[in-house]
Amino acid sequence: MNLVSDGKIWLESEAPLANTTRWSLPLRLVRAVAKGETANLGNISPLLASNLKTIRDIYAAWIPGHTIPLNFECSSMVDSPASCVSLFFSGGVDSFYSLIKHRDEIDNLILVHGFDIPLADTKAFALAEAQVRDVASFFGKRLIVVRTNLHFEQPDIPCSWGMYHGAALAAVALALAPNHGKVYIASSYSYSDLHAWGSHPLLDPLWSTEFVQIVHDGCETRINKLRALVKSPEALSRLRVCWENPDNYNCCLCEKCIRTMLALRILGVDRCTAFPRTITPDLVRFQELHHDSVLFWRELRDPGLPPPLSAAVRSAIHSCEAGLPPHSGKFKREVKRWLSAVRNAGSALISPIDRS
Amino acid sequence: MYRVTDKDIGIESDAPLVNSQEWAIPLRLVESVVGGKPANLGDVSPLLARNLVTIRDIYAAWIPGHRCSLTFEINSSVTAPASGVSLFFSGGVDCFYSLVQHDDEIDNLILIHGFDIPLAETKTFEQILEQAREVARLFKKRLIVVRTNLHWEESRLYTERPRIPCDWGMYFGAALAAVAYALAPNHRKIYIASSTSYADLHQDGSHQLLDPLWSTDAVQIVHDVGEKRIDKLRVLAQHPEVLPRLRVCWENLDNYNCGLCEKCIRTMLGLRALGVNNSIVFPDTLTPELVSAQKLTDRCVVYWRELLDFGLPADFNAAVRSAIHSFENGLPPSTGHFKRGVKRWLYAARNAGRALIAPLDRT
């Protein structure tokens, strides 16, 4: 087992790791921006050095943080980049889509323990690893498993994980430099939705060095990604979008499962081994959507859905947009829905009064 | 006078222009994305060729349009880039800020007639040209003036009308790239001053994600993202030679800055908050009533939020808060007039009614 560390943060893998501390530069930079401290970054790649100011300015605007001074020296180039190509792989729609899209180019799938699943939860990770190993074996790719304590085991991460995880992915990509010259990060969002987020088409490529090119891939809409997956039954049957139910495959109850099942219905897939349960209009209507999930639901307003499911999708979106709790079929929850409506109406009614 | 054309669209300038059709690639690409027809782009620089699919996908998502098929050949004979650095210059806050920030590097200022100002508006353009010449002289830069009919159709018989395939706000980034290519003999790098900071990523034809993708092996295109608008004004306030020449207003073409439109008012407020005397560049129009009567939009409210609690006198700060509040609550702005006040309450009643029946499923 190979291990690299920087202070109390470590990362280990059976695959070869870089023998410098340059891998942790993204983590140190984001921490300094968040805390407002000078970033001492040591020796760094000339390509990354040319983008550091932009990365700092983006993080300073997004966290939000501070436009801190940057101390670094440009290293001289001695090594040549490895020739292989990797993809961060979790088994969800985005990473499966990138795998299929770049099937001929990709050599390695990277699975990280310690990002979404805590290190202590070995049972959940064992299941995830077994499933990804099956995918790697089917597609003829090498699986690289990485363990790290950079997220859950730290007393505090410098900003929200949503904003930090892009830097964390870059750190893992740089640590694994001996294994690849290019790494794909599958995009969660399409070009229509460019909100500030740790892994972003504007940000990810800026972490590239002369040795590791980092590519933010697949800013297509979620439904178009699923359209590509439907043509690959072997991928569809291995799709895992949900970690709510560690003993089973996809739970078929959570928001992520429901929206994926709805998209599959639109694409003409009524039954799928990855989603064994049947979807009902009530289950759809009861979903509580948030501002970042409602974007995916808007893609589901499609004539391809049966009318009861289509009405339920519109109802869930309407509840989110009107600032109401969703329908639940329970009396107490319905009362809460009406009370929220009365509160919203009251606020609207007194809004012309200038309280400035 | 040099001139390049592509069908009935042309660009002309006193400065040398390219002698190939490559300059019109951005315009042809966007037109194909809008129309859903295959884009035949001819010879393309190797660097641009790598990014064409991404540019197409971004435009297809933003306009929205079609992921049209792309046909092109990679240009094998790449010409060596010229040596200068240019900046698109209109006289507004963003490009003045980029000029001050990159003063040491910039050689040319590019002023375009036919983008914001229709070609028939010669009087207004002459006024702007005069100021731009003065700025170029002060900062010791070469001024390149470009005339183009790519936005407005030229006609003596009727008012000029736009000829563009999509909204100008989405098209003008491609139009800037086309002008940058056409002027390739004059520069190796060109700055496009950003109107937003990284905190604001809304879709726009000129965007931090999109502009650099138009770069070719001959011309690097840089979207110069700076600070927030108020911080840019703070930088400009330290340059007394800049402020009298600032032109932010495109609403009332007969006046240099009208002092009445939203853009004028927010700039005047910014200067006021920074303790700068407005009178050198704006007429004396600023009152709290005028401020609270402004109707804000999604695009501009970002700049107004920067002004809040930023050191404005209390009555102006309250007026800024009122304008933002009206926008956020979907109300017409507060003007102090009785009829407008009634309209505000009617809007509020309508909004309240909608909120009250929201729990009913009308699906």
Interface residues (C-beta under 8 A of the other chain):
Chain A: T54 D57 I58 A60 A61 W62 P64 S190 Y191 S192 L194 H195 A196 P201 L202 C219 E220 T221 S310 A311 A312 R314 S315 H318 A322 L324 H327 E334 R337 W338 S340 A341 V342 N344 A345 G346 S347 A348 L349 I350 S351 P352 D354 R355 S356
Chain B: D57 I58 A61 W62 P64 S197 Y198 A199 L201 Q203 Q208 L209 V225 S292 N317 A318 A319 R321 S322 H325 N329 L331 S334 G341 R344 W345 Y347 A348 A349 N351 A352 G353 R354 A355 L356 I357 A358 P359 D361 R362 T363
